Protein backbone atom coordinates (compact mmCIF):
# COMPACT_ATOMS: atom_id res chain seq x y z
CA UNK A 1 0.00 0.00 0.00
CA UNK A 2 1.25 3.49 -0.86
CA UNK A 3 0.57 6.11 1.81
CA UNK A 4 -0.15 9.62 0.55
CA UNK A 5 -0.09 12.90 2.50
CA UNK A 6 -2.85 15.34 1.59
CA UNK A 7 -1.79 19.02 1.66
CA UNK A 8 -4.07 21.72 3.05
CA UNK A 9 -2.01 24.88 2.42
CA UNK A 10 -4.38 26.41 -0.15
CA UNK A 11 -8.20 26.42 -0.18
CA UNK A 12 -8.17 24.16 -3.26
CA UNK A 13 -5.75 21.67 -1.69
CA UNK A 14 -7.81 21.65 1.49
CA UNK A 15 -11.08 20.93 -0.36
CA UNK A 16 -9.49 18.06 -2.31
CA UNK A 17 -7.79 16.60 0.77
CA UNK A 18 -10.93 16.73 2.90
CA UNK A 19 -12.98 15.17 0.09
CA UNK A 20 -10.40 12.38 -0.34
CA UNK A 21 -10.38 11.67 3.40
CA UNK A 22 -14.18 11.51 3.55
CA UNK A 23 -14.36 9.22 0.50
CA UNK A 24 -11.90 6.80 2.11
CA UNK A 25 -13.74 6.84 5.44
CA UNK A 26 -17.03 6.12 3.67
CA UNK A 27 -15.33 3.20 1.94
CA UNK A 28 -14.47 1.74 5.35
CA UNK A 29 -10.78 2.74 5.30
CA UNK A 30 -8.63 4.31 8.02
CA UNK A 31 -7.19 7.83 7.63
CA UNK A 32 -4.75 9.80 9.79
CA UNK A 33 -6.18 13.18 10.82
CA UNK A 34 -4.85 16.04 12.93
CA UNK A 35 -6.61 16.85 16.19
CA UNK A 36 -5.70 19.60 18.64
CA UNK A 37 -3.93 17.00 20.81
CA UNK A 38 -2.08 14.51 18.54
CA UNK A 39 -2.71 12.98 15.10
CA UNK A 40 -5.46 10.37 15.21
CA UNK A 41 -6.05 7.22 13.17
CA UNK A 42 -9.70 7.58 12.22
CA UNK A 43 -12.37 5.15 11.04
CA UNK A 44 -16.16 4.99 11.05
CA UNK A 45 -17.01 4.52 14.73
CA UNK A 46 -20.32 2.84 13.95
CA UNK A 47 -18.78 0.17 11.70
CA UNK A 48 -17.14 -2.74 13.47
CA UNK A 49 -15.47 -3.77 10.20
CA UNK A 50 -13.85 -0.35 9.79
CA UNK A 51 -12.78 -0.15 13.44
CA UNK A 52 -11.08 -3.55 13.19
CA UNK A 53 -8.67 -1.91 10.72
CA UNK A 54 -7.58 0.55 13.43
CA UNK A 55 -6.58 -2.31 15.73
CA UNK A 56 -4.88 -4.21 12.91
CA UNK A 57 -2.99 -1.15 11.67
CA UNK A 58 -1.77 -0.10 15.11
CA UNK A 59 -1.40 -3.66 16.43
CA UNK A 60 -3.43 -2.37 19.36
CA UNK A 61 -4.78 -4.85 21.93
CA UNK A 62 -8.54 -5.34 21.57
CA UNK A 63 -9.01 -4.83 25.32
CA UNK A 64 -7.96 -1.16 24.97
CA UNK A 65 -11.02 1.03 24.19
CA UNK A 66 -11.13 3.86 21.65
CA UNK A 67 -12.37 7.45 21.83
CA UNK A 68 -15.40 8.31 19.73
CA UNK A 69 -15.17 11.79 18.18
CA UNK A 70 -18.56 13.37 17.51
CA UNK A 71 -19.40 15.60 14.53
CA UNK A 72 -21.60 17.80 16.74
CA UNK A 73 -23.22 17.85 20.16
CA UNK A 74 -26.51 16.46 18.78
CA UNK A 75 -24.75 13.11 18.39
CA UNK A 76 -23.90 12.77 22.10
CA UNK A 77 -27.12 11.11 23.22
CA UNK A 78 -27.27 8.99 20.09
CA UNK A 79 -24.14 7.14 21.23
CA UNK A 80 -24.25 7.60 25.01
CA UNK A 81 -26.67 7.74 27.93
CA UNK A 82 -26.58 10.64 30.40
CA UNK A 83 -27.67 9.93 33.95
CA UNK A 84 -30.18 12.63 34.90
CA UNK A 85 -28.55 13.12 38.31
CA UNK A 86 -25.21 13.77 36.60
CA UNK A 87 -26.59 15.76 33.69
CA UNK A 88 -26.17 19.26 35.19
CA UNK A 89 -22.45 18.71 35.85
CA UNK A 90 -21.85 16.97 32.52
CA UNK A 91 -23.57 19.78 30.64
CA UNK A 92 -21.52 22.42 32.46
CA UNK A 93 -18.30 20.60 31.58
CA UNK A 94 -19.36 20.29 27.95
CA UNK A 95 -20.29 23.96 27.77
CA UNK A 96 -16.84 24.91 29.09
CA UNK A 97 -14.53 22.42 27.40
CA UNK A 98 -16.16 21.26 24.14
CA UNK A 99 -14.98 21.43 21.46
CA UNK A 100 -11.66 20.65 23.11
CA UNK A 101 -9.36 18.07 24.67
CA UNK A 102 -11.78 16.66 27.26
CA UNK A 103 -12.99 13.07 26.87
CA UNK A 104 -15.95 11.95 29.00
CA UNK A 105 -16.77 8.32 29.84
CA UNK A 106 -20.51 7.58 29.66
CA UNK A 107 -22.75 4.50 29.38
CA UNK A 108 -22.88 3.47 25.70
CA UNK A 109 -25.88 2.91 23.49
CA UNK A 110 -26.25 -0.17 21.30
CA UNK A 111 -25.36 1.81 18.17
CA UNK A 112 -21.70 1.75 19.26
CA UNK A 113 -20.05 -1.57 18.31
CA UNK A 114 -18.52 -3.48 21.26
CA UNK A 115 -15.11 -3.49 19.54
CA UNK A 116 -14.96 0.30 19.96
CA UNK A 117 -15.46 0.05 23.73
CA UNK A 118 -13.39 -3.12 24.21
CA UNK A 119 -16.57 -4.87 25.33
CA UNK A 120 -17.24 -2.34 28.08
CA UNK A 121 -20.69 -0.87 28.67
CA UNK A 122 -19.22 2.64 28.58
CA UNK A 123 -17.97 4.78 25.70
CA UNK A 124 -15.36 7.56 25.64
CA UNK A 125 -16.62 10.63 23.75
CA UNK A 126 -15.38 14.08 22.82
CA UNK A 127 -15.63 16.79 20.14
CA UNK A 128 -12.31 17.89 18.63
CA UNK A 129 -11.50 21.59 18.36
CA UNK A 130 -9.15 21.09 15.40
CA UNK A 131 -10.77 22.85 12.39
CA UNK A 132 -9.56 20.23 9.87
CA UNK A 133 -10.74 17.30 11.95
CA UNK A 134 -14.06 19.07 12.50
CA UNK A 135 -14.42 19.66 8.76
CA UNK A 136 -13.77 16.01 7.94
CA UNK A 137 -16.03 14.51 10.63
CA UNK A 138 -18.89 16.88 9.78
CA UNK A 139 -18.60 16.10 6.08
CA UNK A 140 -18.50 12.40 6.97
CA UNK A 141 -21.69 12.93 8.92
CA UNK A 142 -21.26 10.55 11.84
CA UNK A 143 -18.78 9.75 14.63
CA UNK A 144 -15.18 8.69 14.08
CA UNK A 145 -13.15 6.42 16.33
CA UNK A 146 -9.63 7.85 16.43
CA UNK A 147 -6.79 6.74 18.71
CA UNK A 148 -3.31 8.18 18.11
CA UNK A 149 -1.90 7.53 14.63
CA UNK A 150 1.09 5.44 15.67
CA UNK A 151 1.92 1.80 16.24
CA UNK A 152 0.63 0.70 19.61
CA UNK A 153 2.61 1.85 22.64
CA UNK A 154 4.98 4.09 20.70
CA UNK A 155 5.41 7.87 20.78
CA UNK A 156 2.25 9.67 19.67
CA UNK A 157 2.59 11.72 16.45
CA UNK A 158 2.24 15.50 16.59
CA UNK A 159 2.92 16.17 12.88
CA UNK A 160 1.97 14.52 9.59
CA UNK A 161 5.57 13.42 9.07
CA UNK A 162 5.50 11.55 12.39
CA UNK A 163 2.34 9.72 11.31
CA UNK A 164 4.09 8.81 8.05
CA UNK A 165 7.08 7.43 9.98
CA UNK A 166 4.75 5.26 12.03
CA UNK A 167 2.23 4.09 9.43
CA UNK A 168 3.77 4.39 5.96
CA UNK A 169 2.56 1.47 3.88
CA UNK A 170 -0.13 0.62 6.45
CA UNK A 171 -2.76 3.27 5.65
CA UNK A 172 -3.79 5.01 2.42
CA UNK A 173 -3.95 8.65 3.48
CA UNK A 174 -2.71 11.25 5.98
CA UNK A 175 -4.25 14.71 6.21
CA UNK A 176 -1.50 17.26 6.84
CA UNK A 177 -2.73 19.86 9.30
CA UNK A 178 0.68 20.99 10.54
CA UNK A 179 1.86 20.62 14.13
CA UNK A 180 -0.77 19.90 16.77
CA UNK A 181 -1.61 22.49 19.40
CA UNK A 182 -1.42 20.64 22.72
CA UNK A 183 1.01 17.82 21.93
CA UNK A 184 -0.41 15.29 24.42
CA UNK A 185 -3.61 13.26 24.38
CA UNK A 186 -6.92 14.51 25.82
CA UNK A 187 -7.83 14.50 29.49
CA UNK A 188 -10.17 11.56 30.19
CA UNK A 189 -12.72 11.84 33.00
CA UNK A 190 -15.70 10.04 34.48
CA UNK A 191 -18.39 11.85 36.45
CA UNK A 192 -18.87 9.86 39.64
CA UNK A 193 -21.20 10.35 42.57
CA UNK A 194 -19.97 13.50 44.22
CA UNK A 195 -17.36 14.60 41.72
CA UNK A 196 -15.02 14.08 38.78
CA UNK A 197 -12.48 11.27 38.48
CA UNK A 198 -9.54 11.81 36.13
CA UNK A 199 -8.71 8.53 34.40
CA UNK A 200 -5.98 10.00 32.20
CA UNK A 201 -4.27 13.35 32.76
CA UNK A 202 -4.11 15.67 29.77
CA UNK A 203 -4.25 19.29 28.59
CA UNK A 204 -7.18 20.16 30.86
CA UNK A 205 -5.66 20.09 34.31
CA UNK A 206 -7.13 19.15 37.67
CA UNK A 207 -7.13 22.80 38.69
CA UNK A 208 -9.46 23.71 35.79
CA UNK A 209 -11.83 20.83 36.51
CA UNK A 210 -11.96 21.60 40.23
CA UNK A 211 -13.93 24.77 39.45
CA UNK A 212 -16.89 22.49 38.69
CA UNK A 213 -16.69 19.71 41.31
CA UNK A 214 -14.34 17.85 43.61
CA UNK A 215 -11.66 16.11 41.52
CA UNK A 216 -9.82 12.87 42.27
CA UNK A 217 -6.79 11.60 40.36
CA UNK A 218 -7.37 7.88 40.80
CA UNK A 219 -7.06 5.86 37.61
CA UNK A 220 -8.95 2.61 38.18
CA UNK A 221 -7.23 -0.73 38.52
CA UNK A 222 -8.92 -2.04 35.38
CA UNK A 223 -8.83 -0.53 31.92
CA UNK A 224 -11.99 1.52 31.40
CA UNK A 225 -10.58 4.36 29.30
CA UNK A 226 -7.94 4.89 26.61
CA UNK A 227 -4.39 5.51 27.78
CA UNK A 228 -4.60 3.69 31.12
CA UNK A 229 -2.10 0.92 30.40
CA UNK A 230 1.05 1.29 32.56
CA UNK A 231 3.38 0.80 29.57
CA UNK A 232 2.72 3.29 26.79
CA UNK A 233 4.08 6.20 24.72
CA UNK A 234 7.46 4.50 24.51
CA UNK A 235 10.50 5.43 22.45
CA UNK A 236 12.62 2.59 21.13
CA UNK A 237 15.50 3.93 23.23
CA UNK A 238 15.34 3.08 26.97
CA UNK A 239 14.23 6.07 29.04
CA UNK A 240 14.78 6.92 32.68
CA UNK A 241 13.57 9.88 34.78
CA UNK A 242 15.84 11.84 37.10
CA UNK A 243 15.34 14.72 39.52
CA UNK A 244 19.01 15.66 39.08
CA UNK A 245 20.10 15.07 35.51
CA UNK A 246 23.46 16.75 36.16
CA UNK A 247 24.42 13.93 38.54
CA UNK A 248 23.82 11.13 36.04
CA UNK A 249 26.98 9.08 35.47
CA UNK A 250 27.17 7.87 31.88
CA UNK A 251 28.94 4.49 31.50
CA UNK A 252 32.12 4.63 29.43
CA UNK A 253 31.48 4.21 25.74
CA UNK A 254 27.73 4.82 26.04
CA UNK A 255 25.74 7.55 24.29
CA UNK A 256 23.17 9.23 26.52
CA UNK A 257 20.72 12.00 25.64
CA UNK A 258 18.93 14.46 27.92
CA UNK A 259 15.36 15.77 27.84
CA UNK A 260 15.51 18.84 30.06
CA UNK A 261 12.95 20.98 31.83
CA UNK A 262 15.09 23.33 33.95
CA UNK A 263 17.22 26.17 32.63
CA UNK A 264 20.45 24.35 33.52
CA UNK A 265 23.01 24.58 30.69
CA UNK A 266 23.44 21.64 28.35
CA UNK A 267 26.11 19.26 29.63
CA UNK A 268 28.83 17.60 27.55
CA UNK A 269 27.92 14.42 29.45
CA UNK A 270 25.09 14.01 26.94
CA UNK A 271 25.72 13.70 23.21
CA UNK A 272 22.22 15.04 22.46
CA UNK A 273 20.05 17.37 24.54
CA UNK A 274 16.62 18.91 24.11
CA UNK A 275 14.82 21.46 26.32
CA UNK A 276 11.05 21.17 26.68
CA UNK A 277 10.63 24.89 27.32
CA UNK A 278 13.01 27.83 27.27
CA UNK A 279 10.74 29.87 29.54
CA UNK A 280 9.54 27.32 32.13
CA UNK A 281 6.15 27.14 30.41
CA UNK A 282 4.33 23.85 30.99
CA UNK A 283 2.06 24.30 27.97
CA UNK A 284 5.09 24.75 25.73
CA UNK A 285 6.66 21.69 27.36
CA UNK A 286 3.57 19.58 26.66
CA UNK A 287 3.50 20.73 23.04
CA UNK A 288 7.17 19.80 22.57
CA UNK A 289 7.20 16.52 24.54
CA UNK A 290 6.49 13.88 21.89
CA UNK A 291 8.35 15.74 19.11
CA UNK A 292 11.53 16.05 21.16
CA UNK A 293 11.27 12.48 22.44
CA UNK A 294 11.03 11.36 18.82
CA UNK A 295 14.11 13.41 17.87
CA UNK A 296 16.14 11.87 20.70
CA UNK A 297 14.85 8.41 19.77
CA UNK A 298 16.29 8.87 16.26
CA UNK A 299 19.74 9.89 17.55
CA UNK A 300 21.21 6.41 18.08
CA UNK A 301 21.37 6.72 21.87
CA UNK A 302 21.79 4.03 24.51
CA UNK A 303 19.54 5.86 26.97
CA UNK A 304 17.38 8.98 27.25
CA UNK A 305 17.43 10.74 30.64
CA UNK A 306 14.31 12.86 31.19
CA UNK A 307 14.36 15.55 33.85
CA UNK A 308 11.39 15.38 36.22
CA UNK A 309 8.88 18.24 35.98
CA UNK A 310 6.84 19.85 38.76
CA UNK A 311 3.61 17.90 39.17
CA UNK A 312 1.20 20.78 38.97
CA UNK A 313 -1.11 21.80 36.14
CA UNK A 314 0.04 20.25 32.87
CA UNK A 315 3.11 18.87 34.64
CA UNK A 316 0.90 16.03 35.92
CA UNK A 317 0.06 14.93 32.36
CA UNK A 318 3.66 15.26 31.14
CA UNK A 319 5.01 13.19 34.04
CA UNK A 320 2.27 10.61 33.41
CA UNK A 321 3.54 10.15 29.83
CA UNK A 322 7.19 10.02 30.92
CA UNK A 323 6.49 7.41 33.61
CA UNK A 324 4.65 5.18 31.14
CA UNK A 325 7.55 5.52 28.68
CA UNK A 326 10.03 4.64 31.43
CA UNK A 327 7.88 1.67 32.55
CA UNK A 328 7.98 0.35 28.99
CA UNK A 329 11.77 0.41 29.11
CA UNK A 330 11.80 -1.48 32.42
CA UNK A 331 9.67 -4.40 31.18
CA UNK A 332 11.38 -5.03 27.83
N, C-alpha and C positions, 0 to 999 in steps of 0.2 A: 504494500500500500504506500502511495506517495502522500505525504502530509504537506498541505499548502497553508501558507499564512495569508489571511485576507487583510489588506491595508484599509485604513479608515481616515487617511489624512485629508482627502478632499470629499466634498459632499457626494460626488459620483461614486468614488471608491467605497464610501460608507454604505450607500444604498445597495451596491452590488454585493458587498461583503455580508451585510445583514440578510439580504435575500438568499444568498448561498447558504448561510448558517441555518436559516429557517427551513429551507428546502431539505437539507440534510436531516434536521431534527424530525421533520414530518415523515421522512423515509425511515425513521427508526435508528438513525446513526447517532454517534456521540460527537460533540464539538467542544473545543476549548474556548471559553469565554472569559473576559475580564470581569471581575466584580470589584467592589471598593476594598475588599480584604486581600484576596489572592486570586489567581486564575482558577476557574472551576471547569471540571469536565462534565458537560451537561448532556442530559438525555430526557426524553419524555417521561415525566414522573409517574404518569398514569398507565404506562406500558411496561409490564414486567419484562417483556422481550427486549425492549430498548435498555432498561436499567441493568439487565444482565451484562450488557456490553461494557458498562462502567466498571463493574467488578472484574470482568475478564481483562479489560485494558489496563487497569491499575494493579491487578493481582491483589485486590482488596478482599479481606476475609468477609464472608457473607454474614457474620454475626455483628458487623460494624455498620450501624444505620447511617442513612444519608439525610442531608438537609433538602427539604422541598422549598424551592424558590417560587413565590407566587407572582403572577402578572400584575395583580392588583388586590386591594383589600377585600373586594367582593368574593374572592376565591377562598378566603380563610375558613369560613364555616361550611364550605363544600368539601374540604379535606380534613377538617378538625372539628372537635366538639369543645365548646367553652362552657365550663361549669358556671352556673349563674351566680354562685357565691363568689367566684373568683373573677367574674367578668369586669367589675369596675376597675380592679387593679390591672388586669390584662389590657383593657382598653386605654387606660392612662399610659401604660408603657408603650403601647403601639403608637399612640398619638405623639409621644415624645421621640421615639427612636426609630420608627419606620417611615420611609425607607431608610435602612441603615444596618449596621453590623450587629444586630441583636436577633438571636435565634431563640424561639420559644417552643418548649416541649408541651404538646397537648394530646389528649386522646384522639386517635385517628378515626376517620370514617372508612367505610368499606371500599370507597373509590380508590384508596391508596393501596397499591399492591404490597403484600407482606414483605417482598424482597427489599423494598425501599426502607422499611422500618426494622429490618433484621428480625422479623417475626414478632416484634413488640406491638403492644396495643396503643402505643403513642407515636406521634410523628413530630419531627423537628421542622419548623416553618419560619421563613423570614421573607422580606421583600428587599431586594438589593437596591442600593442607591446609585450604582454605577449606570450612567446614561446609556451606554452601549448594551449592557446586559438587559436593562429595562426595555430597550427598543426591540431586542431580539425576543424576549419572553412575551412581550405584548403582541408582537406580530405573530408569534407561534400560537398564542391564544389560550394556553393552559400551562400548568406548573411544570417546572424543570427540576429534576434532581441534579445536584451539582456539587460533589466533593471536590477537593483540590485536584488540579490537573497535573498530577505527578504519579509516579509509581508508588505503591503503598509504602508508607513509613518514611519516605524520603523527604527532602527539603521541599516545602511548598513553593510553587512558582509565583513570582511577582512581576514577571514580564513575559511577553509572547515568546521571546527567545528561550527562556527557561522552560516553558511548556514544550517547545520544540525539542530541547535537549532530553526531556523526560519521555516524550511520547511520539517522537518521529518514527514513522512507519507503522504506528499503532492506531492512529486516528486520521480521518481525512482532512480535517480543517481546524485552524486556529484563528480566532478573531483577534487582531492586534489592536488593543486599546491603550498601548503604552504602559508605563509603570503603574501599579496599583497604589491606592491612596494610603491605606492603613498598614499593609505589609504582614499582618497576622490574621488568622481566621477569626470569625465572629465570636462574640460572647454568647454562650449557650446557658439558658436559665430554665428553671421550672418554677411555677408559682405553686407554693405549698400552703398548707393551712398556716396562716400567721406570717407569711413573708415570701421572700424570693431566695431560691437556692441556685447558686452559680455552679453549673456542671462543667463548664470550660471557661476559663478566663479569656478575655479578648479585648478589643478596642474600647468597649464600654465598661468602665471600671466599677468596682464595688461602690466607690464613693458617689458615683452618678446614680446608681440604682438605689442607694440607701435614702435618696430623697423621696422615694415612693413607698418603701416598706423596709422592714428589718431584713438584712441580707446575711446569708450564711455561705461560706466557701467550703462546702463539703461534698466534693464529688462522690457519688455513690460507689459502693463496692462492686456493683455489676454495671456492665455497659448499657446505658440507656440513652446515650447521646453521642454524636460524633466527637472524635478527638479525646476520648476518655482512656484509651489504651495507654499503659505506662511507658511503652516503647514506641516512639513516633518522631516525626520530623528529623530524621537522622541524616547526617552527612555520611559519606563512605569512610571518611577519616575519623578515627576515634576522637571523642571530645570529652574534656573534663572541665569542671567549673572550679574557680579559685577566688577566694576573697582577696588574696595578695598575689597577683600575677608576677610582680617583680621578684618574688622569692622562689619562683619555680626553677628547679634545677633540671636543665635539659641534658639527658644522657649523651655521652660523647658519640658523635657521628650521626645523631638524630636531628631531623628537621622539624621544629615546632613552629606553630603559628599562634598569634594572639588575636582575640576578639575583645577589644577594650571598651570600657564604659567611662572610666575616669579620664581626667586630663593629664595623666602621667605621660611623660615622653615615651615614644617608641624605644624599645630596648633592642640592642644588637643580639640579645639572647634568642630572639625570634627571627626567623628568616622572612616571615611575612606577618604583617600586622594590619588590622583594620580597626577603625574607631566608630562605634555605633552612633555617636553624636558628638559634634565639636562644641556644643553649647550646653551639654547636660540636659537635653530635652528628651523626655521619654517617648514622646510621639515620634520624633525623628528616629530614635533608636528602634522603635517597633517597625517603622517603615523600612529601615535598612537591614533588619535582622537577617531575613532569609537570603537577601541578595549577597550580603557580605559573607554569610556562612557558605554560600555556594561558591563564591570567589576563593575562599580559603580551601574549600574542598577540592578545587581544581589545581591547587598549587603543589601537589606532590608531597604533602606533609606526612609526618608520622603521627602527629597529634595536634589538635586544636585546643588551646587553653582559653576558655571564655571567662572574662571577669564578671563576678556576681554584681547584679544591679540592686538598688534599693527596692524592696518589695512594698511599693505603694503605687497607687494608680496603675498605669500601664506596666509598671515594673513587675507586677504580679503575673501578667500574661506572658511577658518576655521570659521571666525565670521559669514559668511553667514549660515553655517550649524548650528552653535550654536543658532543663532537668530530664525531659523525655528524650532529647537527643543524647544526653550523657548516659541515660539508662540503656539505650539501644547499644551503645558502645560496650557497656558492662556485660551484656548478655550474649554477645556474639561468640 
